[in-house]
Amino acid sequence: MDRDQIVGVLILLVCVAVAVGYPIGLFLFPSIQFWLIAIPVIIAFMTVLGIGAWIGWTMATTPSPKPIEEVEVEKKIEEAVQG
């Protein structure tokens, strides 16, 4: 097995363990039910906020495109020089 296959098997095993353990923990241990629900919700919410922040950062730091009029003028100038 190469490294990628080993990582794949580990991911598979972790997912199966969580798929089996999560419902067991949720129904058999009422004292931790709140955290078993709250932690995935917090992770999902923070992930959505992180993606939103990344989109905002990208939009804020990307220069605006030139207006179409300027592009058309530049294109006409290039055509006049070439032809």
GITALIN-V278855 format. One line per field, one symbol per residue. ss: DSSP state (h for helix, s for strand, l for the rest). psi: psi as a letter, one per 30 degrees, with the letter a starting at -180 (. if undefined). A space follows every 50 residues. Layout:
ss->???
psi->???
This chain:
ss->llhhhhhhhhhhhhhhhhhhhhhhhhhhlhhhhhhhhhhhhhhhhhhhhh hhhhhhhhhhhllllllhhhhhhhhhhhhhhhl
psi->kleeeeeeeeeeeeeeeeeeeeeeeeffiffgeeefeeeeeeeeeeeeee eeeeeeeeeffkkklkleeeeeeeeeeeeeee.
